[in-house]
Amino acid sequence: MKRSRFTEDQIIGILNEHEVGGSVADLCRGHGVSDATVIELKAKYGRRQAPSRPRGPGRGRRL
């Protein structure tokens, strides 16, 4: 199975750029992907939000 070039967080970030107002052509040039790839990713990941990141050790945790 082929390994993905971008992580899920990166893909969601690219799609968020498009939602904010970036054109598909600009996204393709900036990230080095084809317009068909952007459309496929949009169909697959749709309106997902990036998962919240866990905080580093000792931050936000009380023992």
Secondary structure, DSSP 8 states (H G I E B T S, - for coil): ----SS-HHHHHHHHHHHHHT--HHHHHHHHT--HHHHHHHHHHHTT---------TTSS---
